[in-house]
Amino acid sequence: MTGGAAAPIGVEEEQDTSNADYAWKTVLFNCECHTFDEVERQLMKATHCSLGRARELAWEVHSKGLAIVYNGPRERCEAVAAILEDIGLIVKVSQ
């Protein structure tokens, strides 16, 4: 995996899906083994999103069973997935 420069803390990364190279997504699946706080913190760390956005995503995962938490180039989606997997979250990267 190659990582790029991360956005500063508190600054949300823009997700560019304007061409086929950016047609990848990171999907987070629900599991009952993590608290909302743990998931929110990890989402913020992985995607550099706000707490509000992390809460929206965590709720979507909880209520629907999964959520697309990041769209972008394959390498960045894999980097996001790796950070989420650091605490044992279940993720998948796909087109």
TIMARGU-317830 format. One record per residue: residue in three letters; x, z, y of N, C-alpha, C in turn. Coordinates in pm, whole numbers, plus 50000, padded with zeros to 5 digits. Example, Ala and Ser with C-alpha at 12.3 -4.5 7.8 and 13.67 -1.06 7.14 Angstrom:
BEGIN
ATOM:ALA:51319:50780:49431:51230:50780:49550:51320:50780:49670
ATOM:SER:51285:50708:49775:51367:50714:49894:51290:50787:50003
//
This chain:
BEGIN
ATOM:MET:50083:50000:49882:50000:50000:50000:50088:50000:50124
ATOM:THR:50046:49924:50221:50117:49927:50348:50028:49991:50451
ATOM:GLY:50086:50075:50531:50008:50141:50635:50048:50088:50769
ATOM:GLY:49953:50082:50860:49981:50043:50996:49986:50167:51082
ATOM:ALA:50001:50145:51208:50001:50258:51300:49861:50318:51303
ATOM:ALA:49852:50446:51290:49723:50514:51290:49676:50536:51432
ATOM:ALA:49546:50535:51451:49489:50565:51582:49511:50712:51612
ATOM:PRO:49529:50745:51740:49545:50886:51775:49424:50968:51731
ATOM:ILE:49445:51096:51705:49337:51185:51665:49230:51182:51774
ATOM:GLY:49105:51173:51731:48993:51171:51825:48958:51031:51874
ATOM:VAL:49036:50930:51837:49008:50793:51877:48966:50716:51753
ATOM:GLU:48844:50665:51757:48795:50593:51640:48863:50458:51629
ATOM:GLU:48898:50420:51506:48954:50289:51481:48843:50187:51486
ATOM:GLU:48872:50072:51545:48776:49964:51541:48789:49897:51406
ATOM:GLN:48676:49858:51351:48676:49791:51222:48652:49643:51248
ATOM:ASP:48751:49560:51220:48745:49417:51245:48703:49345:51118
ATOM:THR:48587:49285:51121:48539:49210:51005:48517:49064:51042
ATOM:SER:48595:49012:51138:48573:48878:51191:48626:48765:51103
ATOM:ASN:48710:48795:51005:48756:48688:50917:48763:48737:50773
ATOM:ALA:48788:48643:50681:48783:48675:50538:48887:48779:50497
ATOM:ASP:49001:48784:50565:49103:48884:50532:49052:49026:50556
ATOM:TYR:48948:49038:50636:48895:49169:50672:48764:49198:50600
ATOM:ALA:48736:49124:50495:48608:49137:50425:48612:49243:50316
ATOM:TRP:48697:49344:50331:48709:49450:50233:48634:49574:50281
ATOM:LYS:48598:49658:50186:48526:49781:50222:48574:49896:50134
ATOM:THR:48568:50015:50190:48594:50137:50116:48461:50209:50099
ATOM:VAL:48423:50232:49974:48295:50296:49942:48324:50437:49891
ATOM:LEU:48254:50533:49947:48264:50673:49905:48140:50708:49826
ATOM:PHE:48160:50770:49710:48049:50808:49623:48024:50958:49630
ATOM:ASN:47900:50997:49608:47862:51137:49612:47916:51212:49490
ATOM:CYS:47956:51334:49514:47990:51426:49405:47951:51565:49455
ATOM:GLU:47921:51651:49364:47875:51785:49401:47989:51885:49408
ATOM:CYS:48112:51838:49403:48226:51930:49395:48295:51953:49530
ATOM:HIS:48242:51899:49638:48301:51918:49770:48193:51960:49869
ATOM:THR:48233:52041:49966:48139:52080:50071:48131:51969:50175
ATOM:PHE:48027:51975:50256:48014:51879:50365:48135:51888:50457
ATOM:ASP:48178:52010:50486:48293:52029:50575:48418:51961:50520
ATOM:GLU:48443:51974:50391:48560:51911:50330:48553:51759:50342
ATOM:VAL:48436:51705:50314:48418:51560:50320:48432:51511:50464
ATOM:GLU:48371:51582:50557:48380:51543:50698:48524:51544:50746
ATOM:ARG:48598:51649:50715:48739:51658:50757:48821:51543:50699
ATOM:GLN:48796:51511:50572:48874:51405:50509:48836:51269:50565
ATOM:LEU:48709:51248:50595:48667:51122:50658:48732:51105:50794
ATOM:MET:48737:51213:50872:48800:51207:51003:48949:51175:50989
ATOM:LYS:49012:51235:50893:49155:51211:50869:49179:51066:50824
ATOM:ALA:49094:51016:50735:49114:50883:50677:49079:50769:50773
ATOM:THR:48971:50785:50848:48921:50674:50931:48937:50698:51080
ATOM:HIS:48983:50816:51117:49001:50853:51259:48869:50847:51335
ATOM:CYS:48760:50878:51265:48628:50878:51329:48601:51014:51393
ATOM:SER:48496:51019:51471:48455:51144:51534:48386:51234:51432
ATOM:LEU:48372:51360:51466:48301:51454:51379:48157:51408:51360
ATOM:GLY:48095:51360:51466:47956:51312:51455:47943:51198:51357
ATOM:ARG:48036:51102:51363:48033:50989:51270:48061:51035:51128
ATOM:ALA:48156:51129:51111:48186:51182:50979:48063:51251:50920
ATOM:ARG:47989:51322:51003:47866:51388:50955:47762:51286:50912
ATOM:GLU:47747:51178:50989:47653:51071:50952:47689:51012:50815
ATOM:LEU:47818:50982:50798:47862:50924:50672:47845:51021:50555
ATOM:ALA:47881:51147:50576:47867:51247:50469:47720:51262:50429
ATOM:TRP:47631:51260:50527:47489:51271:50496:47439:51148:50420
ATOM:GLU:47486:51029:50460:47447:50907:50389:47495:50912:50244
ATOM:VAL:47618:50955:50222:47671:50968:50086:47586:51066:50006
ATOM:HIS:47554:51179:50067:47474:51282:49998:47334:51232:49965
ATOM:SER:47269:51165:50059:47130:51126:50039:47112:50996:49961
ATOM:LYS:47207:50903:49974:47193:50773:49906:47284:50759:49784
ATOM:GLY:47378:50851:49769:47468:50843:49655:47599:50773:49684
ATOM:LEU:47603:50698:49794:47726:50629:49833:47711:50579:49975
ATOM:ALA:47824:50545:50036:47823:50485:50169:47951:50405:50187
ATOM:ILE:47940:50295:50260:48059:50221:50301:48115:50297:50421
ATOM:VAL:48234:50352:50404:48292:50436:50510:48396:50363:50592
ATOM:TYR:48440:50245:50547:48536:50168:50624:48530:50022:50583
ATOM:ASN:48539:49931:50680:48552:49787:50658:48679:49742:50728
ATOM:GLY:48753:49651:50666:48873:49600:50729:48960:49527:50631
ATOM:PRO:49088:49512:50664:49180:49444:50571:49201:49528:50446
ATOM:ARG:49233:49461:50337:49247:49529:50208:49345:49646:50214
ATOM:GLU:49460:49625:50276:49563:49729:50281:49512:49855:50352
ATOM:ARG:49438:49837:50461:49386:49953:50535:49277:50022:50455
ATOM:CYS:49191:49944:50388:49087:50004:50304:49149:50086:50191
ATOM:GLU:49257:50035:50133:49325:50110:50028:49389:50236:50082
ATOM:ALA:49442:50230:50204:49501:50350:50266:49393:50455:50294
ATOM:VAL:49277:50412:50341:49164:50503:50364:49123:50566:50231
ATOM:ALA:49112:50485:50127:49073:50535:49995:49173:50639:49944
ATOM:ALA:49301:50612:49963:49404:50705:49915:49392:50841:49983
ATOM:ILE:49364:50842:50112:49348:50968:50184:49225:51043:50133
ATOM:LEU:49116:50971:50110:48995:51036:50058:49018:51089:49917
ATOM:GLU:49095:51015:49836:49124:51058:49700:49216:51180:49695
ATOM:ASP:49288:51206:49805:49380:51321:49808:49311:51452:49771
ATOM:ILE:49181:51465:49803:49109:51588:49769:49013:51569:49652
ATOM:GLY:49028:51454:49583:48947:51431:49464:48814:51363:49488
ATOM:LEU:48796:51303:49606:48674:51229:49630:48676:51100:49550
ATOM:ILE:48558:51050:49516:48545:50929:49434:48522:50810:49527
ATOM:VAL:48613:50714:49523:48606:50599:49612:48632:50469:49535
ATOM:LYS:48594:50359:49599:48619:50227:49543:48646:50133:49660
ATOM:VAL:48746:50046:49643:48775:49943:49741:48735:49809:49678
ATOM:SER:48655:49731:49751:48610:49602:49698:48577:49507:49813
ATOM:GLN:48554:49381:49776:48513:49281:49874:48365:49273:49879
//
